């Protein structure tokens, strides 16, 4: 059965591959012809082969049930890649670097002089009600002045083709292992397309991550002792923790594997005795990181870890307290933050955002909830928000009361018409909405992944791309040159 691109519905949304039914975007018409020449039967067969490969490779993610249990599921993956020309990506790369530079300066300022507040650019009340500001970190100078060493910023494209930053993830951003595995699976199922189009590589990320972490080491060494700290096998991102540790050649440890000695240094328990640790890539949330400094009942962390970090004897990535910028209300101030610290306009714009703490924005939000997406400051994974166009009157009334009770905790945004990419659904190709999470590494230098994790809302019409709510993913190709149609 052949593929009829003229029947592919892309009139209502910006499609990443097609400009109109039957018409590929500039320089991508060749890819349309290549996919068409395979035919839908062959595409379905290759999708099934990809599903088998994912099972064989053990690529999973964990979903938590309402009853409190955890279920391991095979990673949902679609074989049709999302393609971005390098000419566009160069601008995205510059915008992400700019954004993370400014955010690191912002975080450092908040834990020191708070000049941005004194100068009236950032409201003191936003910081006062921040659930991720850690007083324990005030006055600390992390290595190189960097707090967020690994950042995952989510990008979305609106119906007119404009690319926006939707949010920033600066605590323990996840998903990069799936970006890497997606590329491996795509190479298996589309070797001829991959060879012909030659997307820019992503497989050097583990070495880039290790170099980033090694640059933070408090001790000069050719090969610093770096460990990946995981909450354990029941964490939803455990696959990624184990994968990155293995790819970097580092030890994967839990809190019980480490201890802080009287010299305020961190050690790992080994069969040969205690071994000094220089850098901890922690995938444990702040509050569980050190029972001495945060939650006393935590069994996931390491007693004294914050003390060792403050003494400069170990580096922590990301630094505790970096999550103060991982707040959707802080997100709404990022353009001002960039302008304040860098004296530049943001290269990549924010989604137009209404800060409910401001009276006019509050009134507008309450009057237009049917057309807006309302988000609380610190929820993630697509939870806790109201998607106005898909909501009921009762849901909007409940949200209105929540907003009026605590306006600082909410922002609202127009419901964007997220871009789509052709996706194998059953035995045909249908458009599905996507976002993109690139990863930015910061230490002695900055590096941005060539693309990132494209997440797909697999349910028809859904805008929720999170895997915990039925989303899947695609490989992301950054094309170094515009291939001509065959």
N, C-alpha and C positions, 0 to 999 in steps of 0.2 A: 504494500500500500504506500503511495507516495504522499509527500507532505504538500499541502496546498497553503502556501503562505498568504494567498489572497483571502482565505477564509479565517486567518488568525485575527482575532478581535483586538485591535490596539488603538482604536480611535479615541477612547475616553481617558487614556493615561499615557504618560511618557514611557515608551518601551525602550529598554536599553539596546535592543538589537534591531528593531524595525521602526522606521520613521512613519510608516503608514502600511496598511495591509498590502503585502506583496512587495514592499519596498524597504530594503535594508538601509541602515544608517550609512553615511558616507564611509567607504572603504570596507564595509562589512557585508556587502552583497555577496562576496565570494564565500563567506561562511554560510550564508543562507543556502547558496547553491550546493555547498559541500554537505550540509545536513540534509538537504532535499534529495541529493543523490543517494544517500544512505537509505532513505525511506523510513516510514514510521515503524515497520516491523523490526528493522535492524536497530533503530533507536531503542525500542522497547527491550529487545534482546540485550543491548549493551547496558541499559538501566538495570536489568535483572542481574547482569554480570557484576555491575558495580555493587549492588546490594549483597551479593555473595562475597565479594572481596572484603566489604566492610565487616561482615560477620567473621570471616576467616582472620582478619587482622585484629579483631577484638576491639573495634572502635565503638565505644559506648558512652552514654551519659546517664546520669542518675536523676530520676524523678521522685519527689517525695509525695506520698499519698496523704490524704486527709486523715487517715487513721494513724499516721506517724511512721509508717514503714517506708522503705526505699526500694525502688524498682529500677534495675538496670535495663536500659533499652539500647537497641542498635541505633547508631547515629543516622538520622535521616538525611539523605544526600540526593541531589538531582544532577544529572550529568551535563546539562546544557550550561556552558560557562557564562558568566557575566563578564563583559568585555569593556575596558576603558582605555582609550588611546593615551599613550604616554604624554602627549602634548597637554591633555587635560590633567593627567596625574601629577605632572611637575608642579602645577599650581596647587593642587591638593597637598602635596608633600610640603611645599613652602608654608601653606596655611596651618598645617598640623604642627610643624616645628615652631612656628610663631606662637601658636596657642599654648603649647606645653611650656615653652620658655616663660611666657607671661604667668601661667598658673603656678609654676615653681617659684617665681619671684613673689607672687601673691601669698602663697603658703608661708614662705620664709618670713615675709613681712608680718603676717598675722601672729607668728610665734616670737616676734621680736618687737619692733617699734610701732607697728600698726599705723604706719604713716598714711596708708590709703584711707583709713577711718578718720584720722586727724584732719586730712585734707578734704573730707566731706564727699569722697567719691564712692565709698562703700559704707552702707549704714551699720552703725554699731549694733542695732537691734537684730540684724541678720546673724551676726557672729554670736550675740548673746544667746540666741535660741538654736544655735547649731548643735546637732546631736553628735557630730563627728569632730568637733574641736576638742583636743585633748590638753587640758591644763598641764598635765605631766610633761608635755613636750616644750613648754615655753622656755625660751632661751637656749635650746639645743641647736648646735651647728652641725648638721649631718655632712658627710663627706661631699666635697665639691659644691655644697650649698643646694644639693638636689634632694627633693622630698619624694617626688613621683618619678621613679626610674622607669616604670613600665606603665604606659597609659593606653587605654583603648577608647578612642573617640568614635561615637556612632554617627555615621553620615547617612543622609537621606536625600533623594532627589524629588522635587515637586513636579507637578504636571507641566510646568513651563520649562523644565530642564534645569532649574536652579539647584545647585548642590548646597545643602545646609549641614551644619553640625547640630545633631539632635540632642546629644548629651556627652559628657565626659566621664570616664570610669577611671578613678585614680587610687582606689583602695587595693583591690586584688582582681584586676580585670582578667577575664578568662576567655577562652575560645581560640587562642592562637594554635594549639595543637590540632584542632579541627581544620584550620586553614592549611596546615602542612599536610595532613592526611588527605584532605580533599584533592590536593595537587597530585599526590601519589596515585590515588584512585583514578583521577582523570587521565594520567599518563597511561594507565593500564587499559582503559576502555576506549580512549581516543588517540592511540599512538600516532596515527597519520595526521590528524588535525594538529596535534601538539607539535609535531615536527615541522609542519608547514607554517604555522603561525608563530611559533617560538615565543610564547609569553615570557616576560622577564621573571627571573627565578625568585622563589621565596624560601628555598630549602636551606639558605644560609642563616636563617633566623636563630637556631640554637647556638651557633658559634657567636653571632652578634650578641645574643643575650648573655652568654658566658663572659664575653669581653666587657660588656656593660657592668656585670656584677663584679668581675675581677678588678675593674678600675676603682672600685669602692674599698678595696682591702686596706685595713689599717697597717698591715705589715708588708714591706717590700718582699715580693716573692715571685718566682717565675710562674708558679702555678698555685695561686691562693686556694685555701680550703673553702669551697663554696658548697652549701647544702640547700636543699629544697625542703622547707618545713610544711608538712601537710597535716590537716586535722585527722586524716585517716581514711580508710577504705570506704566509709559510708558517706563521704563528702561528694556532692554532685559533680565536682570537677576533679575527682581523684585520678581519672584516666589521664587528664592533662598533667597533673603533678608528676605522676610516674613517667609519663612520656618525656617531659622536658628534662627531668633528672637523668633519664637514660641517655637522651640525645646529647646532653652537655657533659656526660661522664661524671656527674655529681652524685653524692649520696642523697637518697630520699629518706627523710627522718620525720619522726613524730616528736612531740614535746618530751616524752619520756626518754628519748635517745640523747637528749642534750642536758647539760647542767652548767651553772655558773659557779665558778670556784671563788675562793677568798680573794683572788687577785683581780676579780671583776672581769675575767675572760670567759668566753664560752667554749665548752669542750663537748666532744661527741664520745659517747661510750662505744668502744670497739673491742674486738677480741684481743687486741694487742694493748689495751689500756686506753687512757684518755687521749684524745687527739684534738688539738686546738682548731677552732672554727673561726674563719675570718669574715665570711659573708653569709647571711641567712636570707635566701629568697623565700619570704614567708607568704604562704597562702592561707594564713589564719587571720581572722579579723582582729582588729585592735584589742577589743575588750577581752578576748580570750588568749592574748599573746603572752601575758605575764601576770600571774595571780598576785604577785607582790604589788604591782602598779595598778592593775585594773580589777577585773572580777576575781575575788579571792577563791571562788568555787571552781574556777576553770581548771580542767585537767588536760586541756589541749596545748597549753603554752609551756613556757620555761620560766620558773621562778628566777628573778634577777636579770632577765634578758634586757629590760629597759635600762637597768643600772649599768650593764656592760656597754650598751649602746651610748648612753650619755657619757661614759668614761672614754669613749672613742676606741674601745677595744674590739668592737665588732660592728659591721655595717648591716643595716636592715633595709631590704628593698621589698615593697615600698616602705618608706619610713612611717612609723606610727604617726598619726595625726594628719597624713596627707589627705585623708578623706574629708577634711574640712572644705575642700574644693569640689568634692563629689556630692554636690547638693544642687538640686534643680533650681533653687532660688539663686544660689551663687552663679549657676550657669547663665541666668538671665543678665548678670552683670559682666560677663566675660568681655564683650566688646569694650566696655569702659575700662576693664582691667588691662586689656591689651594696650589701649590708648595711654593709660596712666604709666605703666611700667616701660613700654617700648616706644611710646610716642608714634605709634603706627595705627592705621585702621586695620580691622580684622580682614584677612585675606579671604577666609571662608566665613560667610555670615551665620549667625544664629537663626534658627527658626523664629519668626516674629513671636514675641513672648510678652504676656501681660503678667505683671507682678501683683498678685492680689493684695499684698500689703499696702499698695498705693490706692487711695480712694477711687480715683477714676478707673483704674484697671479692675478693681473689685466690682464696681458698678457695671462695667461693660461685661465682665465675666458672668455675673449673675443674670444679666439680661439676655445673654447669647449662648447659654450652655448647650443648646441643641446643635450648635455648629462648631463647638470648641472641644478640644481635648484638655481635660483638667488633671493635673498631676500633683501628688504630694511631694514634698521636698526630697525624701530619702527612701522611697520605695524603689524596687528594681524588678527586672524580669517581666515587666508588663502588668504587675499587680498594683492594686490600690488606686488605679486611675479611672477616670470617666471618659469614655469615647462618646461625645455628645450625639453625633448622628446615629449611633447604634444603641442609644440609651432609652430607657422608659421615663415617663414623667415622674414616677415614684423614685427612680434612681437619681434623677436630677434634683429632686426636692431634698433627698438625703444629703447629697453632695453640697447643695447650697447651704445647709445648716453647718456642715463640717467646715466649709470655707469661712462662713461668717464667724464661727467660733474661734478660728485660728488663721487669719488671712496670711500671716507670714509663711505658713506651711504650704502654700499652694501657688502654682502658676497655671496659666492657661495658654493654649496655642491654637491657631486654626487647624482644623483637621486636614492635613496635607493629602494630596492625591499621590501617594508614593508610586515611584516608577515600578515597572514590571519587567520581567524577563521570561521568555518562553520556558516552560517547565513540562516535563513528561508527567501527564496525569492520565492514568489508565493506558490507553493506546493512542493518545494524541497529545499535541502540544497546546497548552493553554497558558495565558499570562498569569503570573503570580507576583505579588508585591514583595519588594526586597529592601533591605538596608545594607550597610557595609560598616564593618568594624576594623579599621586599620590599627596597627600597634606602633607606638612611638617609644623608642628607647632613649634614655637620657643619662649620661654620666660625663666622661671626659669629652664625648661628642654625642650628637644626636643621629639617630637612624630611624627611618620609617619603612615599614614593610612595603614591598611592591604589590600593592593591593591590600587584601585583608580577608576577613571572614564575611562573605556575603550570606546573610541569613534570609530565609524565604518563608513567607506566610503560606503554608501549603494548602490551607483551606480557602476555597474560592471566596473572594471578596474580603477576606480577613486582612487586617493591617498589623496583626500581632505576630512577630517573627520569632519570638523566643522559643527555644526547643522545649522548655517546660510546659509550653502551651500549644504544642503541636507544630512548631516551626521546623524547618529543615535548613539546608545550606547548599551552596554552590561553590565551585572553584571560581576565582577571580583572576582574569587575565589582563595584565597591563601590556599592551602591544607596543613594541618599540618603534614600529613603522607601520604605515597603512598598507596592508596587503591588497593587491589588486584582485578584482574578480577574475576567476578562471575563465 
